[in-house]
């Protein structure tokens, strides 16, 4: 069911309402497409609807309800994406496969603010060269292309872990001060054994831009496919089916 609350949330010289579905994101996106809401109005689990578009949504079939009921219905359906004020929700991916016999709900969030290091179990880094190409690496465990990243080791900060993983997987040595926070992912196991400690279930996402063009990459021992430089378009062909791709597409836009 498509729901909308009253426009009360002030921003950009007007007030906004929240348009949601308590059934699926597909239903929500289909409705937004029919009424002509732009993709940029989507914020992870809802569309922000300016006051002057509110009546149009009601006429198209959205049910008017309270803000509290919107939140209640999103929570009950499992479709609510929780994030900090000022962060941009990209998508809540439901019951995606993380490992053998394990599935998690995953929140994808763009943000230029780092998350609490105590909540971070791993980090990944989008590293681009002078021309905008992305360093991509092959994961033997997942049998898929990704970007450098992995779990923190004891005593490491998220940034230190990201720098170590970059060096191990690509041979690129980057000062931790060059890492820019660009987002985070939250994992909530729903099926099978959890791979993430409940007190630290966030993946910190960084970005780095190099001054060189396609510096040489070095393979990590035991990896069957060497790292490569890929254009954003090539990267999409390699990884567009991965659960984290919506965040990557936003960051590489």
RAWOSUL-V384022 format. One record per residue. N is the residue number from 0. PHI is phi as a letter, one per 40 degrees, with the letter a starting at -180 (* if undefined). NEAR is the number of other ideal C-beta (glycine too) atoms within 10 Angstrom. D_CENTER is the distance of its C-alpha to the mean C-alpha in whole Angstrom. Layout:
# RAWOSUL-V384022
n=N phi=PHI near=NEAR d_center=D_CENTER
n=N phi=PHI near=NEAR d_center=D_CENTER
This chain:
# RAWOSUL-V384022
n=0 phi=* near=13 d_center=25
n=1 phi=c near=19 d_center=24
n=2 phi=b near=22 d_center=24
n=3 phi=a near=23 d_center=25
n=4 phi=c near=23 d_center=26
n=5 phi=c near=14 d_center=28
n=6 phi=c near=18 d_center=27
n=7 phi=b near=11 d_center=27
n=8 phi=c near=15 d_center=24
n=9 phi=c near=9 d_center=25
n=10 phi=a near=9 d_center=24
n=11 phi=f near=8 d_center=25
n=12 phi=g near=6 d_center=28
n=13 phi=a near=12 d_center=28
n=14 phi=b near=16 d_center=27
n=15 phi=b near=22 d_center=24
n=16 phi=b near=26 d_center=23
n=17 phi=b near=22 d_center=21
n=18 phi=b near=25 d_center=21
n=19 phi=b near=28 d_center=19
n=20 phi=b near=24 d_center=20
n=21 phi=b near=21 d_center=21
n=22 phi=b near=13 d_center=21
n=23 phi=a near=12 d_center=18
n=24 phi=c near=17 d_center=15
n=25 phi=c near=9 d_center=18
n=26 phi=c near=14 d_center=21
n=27 phi=c near=22 d_center=19
n=28 phi=c near=15 d_center=18
n=29 phi=c near=12 d_center=21
n=30 phi=c near=20 d_center=23
n=31 phi=c near=22 d_center=21
n=32 phi=c near=10 d_center=22
n=33 phi=c near=11 d_center=26
n=34 phi=c near=17 d_center=26
n=35 phi=g near=9 d_center=24
n=36 phi=c near=21 d_center=21
n=37 phi=c near=8 d_center=19
n=38 phi=d near=9 d_center=16
n=39 phi=c near=9 d_center=15
n=40 phi=c near=15 d_center=16
n=41 phi=c near=20 d_center=13
n=42 phi=b near=16 d_center=11
n=43 phi=g near=21 d_center=9
n=44 phi=b near=22 d_center=12
n=45 phi=a near=26 d_center=15
n=46 phi=b near=25 d_center=17
n=47 phi=c near=18 d_center=19
n=48 phi=b near=24 d_center=22
n=49 phi=c near=16 d_center=25
n=50 phi=d near=14 d_center=28
n=51 phi=c near=10 d_center=30
n=52 phi=b near=21 d_center=28
n=53 phi=c near=20 d_center=28
n=54 phi=c near=9 d_center=32
n=55 phi=c near=13 d_center=30
n=56 phi=c near=23 d_center=28
n=57 phi=c near=13 d_center=30
n=58 phi=c near=9 d_center=33
n=59 phi=c near=14 d_center=30
n=60 phi=h near=11 d_center=30
n=61 phi=c near=22 d_center=27
n=62 phi=c near=12 d_center=29
n=63 phi=c near=13 d_center=30
n=64 phi=a near=17 d_center=29
n=65 phi=c near=11 d_center=28
n=66 phi=c near=13 d_center=25
n=67 phi=c near=9 d_center=26
n=68 phi=c near=15 d_center=26
n=69 phi=d near=21 d_center=23
n=70 phi=c near=15 d_center=21
n=71 phi=c near=14 d_center=23
n=72 phi=c near=18 d_center=23
n=73 phi=c near=21 d_center=19
n=74 phi=c near=12 d_center=19
n=75 phi=c near=10 d_center=22
n=76 phi=c near=16 d_center=20
n=77 phi=g near=13 d_center=17
n=78 phi=c near=21 d_center=15
n=79 phi=c near=20 d_center=14
n=80 phi=b near=21 d_center=11
n=81 phi=c near=15 d_center=12
n=82 phi=a near=20 d_center=11
n=83 phi=c near=10 d_center=14
n=84 phi=c near=4 d_center=16
n=85 phi=g near=8 d_center=15
n=86 phi=c near=19 d_center=11
n=87 phi=b near=17 d_center=9
n=88 phi=c near=19 d_center=8
n=89 phi=c near=24 d_center=6
n=90 phi=a near=20 d_center=6
n=91 phi=b near=22 d_center=8
n=92 phi=c near=21 d_center=9
n=93 phi=c near=17 d_center=13
n=94 phi=f near=14 d_center=15
n=95 phi=c near=15 d_center=13
n=96 phi=c near=13 d_center=15
n=97 phi=b near=21 d_center=15
n=98 phi=a near=13 d_center=18
n=99 phi=d near=8 d_center=22
n=100 phi=g near=9 d_center=23
n=101 phi=b near=17 d_center=19
n=102 phi=b near=15 d_center=17
n=103 phi=b near=24 d_center=14
n=104 phi=c near=17 d_center=12
n=105 phi=b near=22 d_center=8
n=106 phi=c near=23 d_center=6
n=107 phi=b near=26 d_center=3
n=108 phi=b near=24 d_center=4
n=109 phi=c near=19 d_center=6
n=110 phi=a near=18 d_center=10
n=111 phi=c near=12 d_center=13
n=112 phi=b near=11 d_center=14
n=113 phi=c near=18 d_center=14
n=114 phi=c near=21 d_center=13
n=115 phi=d near=10 d_center=17
n=116 phi=d near=15 d_center=18
n=117 phi=c near=9 d_center=19
n=118 phi=c near=15 d_center=16
n=119 phi=c near=23 d_center=15
n=120 phi=b near=19 d_center=16
n=121 phi=a near=22 d_center=14
n=122 phi=a near=29 d_center=13
n=123 phi=b near=24 d_center=11
n=124 phi=b near=27 d_center=13
n=125 phi=c near=23 d_center=12
n=126 phi=b near=25 d_center=16
n=127 phi=b near=18 d_center=18
n=128 phi=c near=18 d_center=22
n=129 phi=c near=12 d_center=24
n=130 phi=c near=11 d_center=24
n=131 phi=g near=11 d_center=20
n=132 phi=c near=19 d_center=20
n=133 phi=b near=23 d_center=17
n=134 phi=c near=26 d_center=18
n=135 phi=b near=22 d_center=17
n=136 phi=b near=25 d_center=18
n=137 phi=c near=19 d_center=20
n=138 phi=c near=14 d_center=19
n=139 phi=c near=11 d_center=22
n=140 phi=c near=7 d_center=21
n=141 phi=c near=12 d_center=18
n=142 phi=f near=8 d_center=20
n=143 phi=a near=12 d_center=18
n=144 phi=c near=19 d_center=16
n=145 phi=a near=19 d_center=14
n=146 phi=b near=25 d_center=14
n=147 phi=d near=28 d_center=16
n=148 phi=i near=21 d_center=15
n=149 phi=i near=20 d_center=16
n=150 phi=c near=14 d_center=17
n=151 phi=c near=21 d_center=19
n=152 phi=c near=10 d_center=23
n=153 phi=d near=4 d_center=25
n=154 phi=g near=7 d_center=26
n=155 phi=c near=17 d_center=23
n=156 phi=c near=15 d_center=21
n=157 phi=d near=27 d_center=17
n=158 phi=c near=22 d_center=18
n=159 phi=c near=15 d_center=21
n=160 phi=c near=25 d_center=19
n=161 phi=c near=28 d_center=17
n=162 phi=c near=25 d_center=20
n=163 phi=c near=17 d_center=22
n=164 phi=c near=24 d_center=20
n=165 phi=d near=27 d_center=20
n=166 phi=c near=15 d_center=24
n=167 phi=c near=14 d_center=24
n=168 phi=c near=24 d_center=22
n=169 phi=b near=26 d_center=23
n=170 phi=g near=15 d_center=26
n=171 phi=c near=21 d_center=24
n=172 phi=b near=8 d_center=25
n=173 phi=b near=18 d_center=23
n=174 phi=c near=9 d_center=24
n=175 phi=c near=15 d_center=22
n=176 phi=c near=8 d_center=22
n=177 phi=c near=15 d_center=21
n=178 phi=c near=22 d_center=17
n=179 phi=b near=14 d_center=15
n=180 phi=c near=18 d_center=12
n=181 phi=b near=20 d_center=10
n=182 phi=i near=26 d_center=7
n=183 phi=a near=27 d_center=6
n=184 phi=b near=22 d_center=6
n=185 phi=b near=20 d_center=9
n=186 phi=b near=21 d_center=11
n=187 phi=b near=17 d_center=14
n=188 phi=d near=17 d_center=16
n=189 phi=b near=15 d_center=18
n=190 phi=a near=12 d_center=21
n=191 phi=g near=14 d_center=22
n=192 phi=c near=10 d_center=22
n=193 phi=c near=16 d_center=20
n=194 phi=c near=15 d_center=18
n=195 phi=b near=19 d_center=17
n=196 phi=c near=9 d_center=19
n=197 phi=c near=8 d_center=19
n=198 phi=c near=8 d_center=20
n=199 phi=a near=14 d_center=17
n=200 phi=b near=21 d_center=14
n=201 phi=b near=22 d_center=11
n=202 phi=b near=24 d_center=10
n=203 phi=c near=29 d_center=10
n=204 phi=b near=30 d_center=9
n=205 phi=b near=27 d_center=12
n=206 phi=b near=19 d_center=13
n=207 phi=b near=21 d_center=17
n=208 phi=b near=12 d_center=19
n=209 phi=c near=17 d_center=23
n=210 phi=c near=7 d_center=26
n=211 phi=c near=10 d_center=27
n=212 phi=b near=11 d_center=27
n=213 phi=f near=13 d_center=26
n=214 phi=c near=14 d_center=27
n=215 phi=c near=10 d_center=28
n=216 phi=b near=18 d_center=26
n=217 phi=b near=13 d_center=27
n=218 phi=c near=15 d_center=27
n=219 phi=c near=17 d_center=26
n=220 phi=d near=6 d_center=29
n=221 phi=g near=6 d_center=29
n=222 phi=c near=13 d_center=26
n=223 phi=c near=8 d_center=27
n=224 phi=b near=12 d_center=25
n=225 phi=c near=12 d_center=25
n=226 phi=c near=22 d_center=22
n=227 phi=b near=18 d_center=23
n=228 phi=c near=20 d_center=22
n=229 phi=b near=17 d_center=20
n=230 phi=c near=13 d_center=20
n=231 phi=d near=15 d_center=17
n=232 phi=c near=8 d_center=18
n=233 phi=c near=15 d_center=20
n=234 phi=c near=24 d_center=16
n=235 phi=c near=16 d_center=15
n=236 phi=c near=11 d_center=18
n=237 phi=c near=17 d_center=17
n=238 phi=b near=19 d_center=14
n=239 phi=c near=11 d_center=13
n=240 phi=c near=9 d_center=14
n=241 phi=c near=16 d_center=11
n=242 phi=c near=16 d_center=9
n=243 phi=c near=21 d_center=6
n=244 phi=d near=18 d_center=7
n=245 phi=d near=16 d_center=6
n=246 phi=c near=27 d_center=4
n=247 phi=c near=24 d_center=7
n=248 phi=c near=15 d_center=9
n=249 phi=c near=16 d_center=8
n=250 phi=c near=17 d_center=9
n=251 phi=c near=17 d_center=12
n=252 phi=c near=6 d_center=13
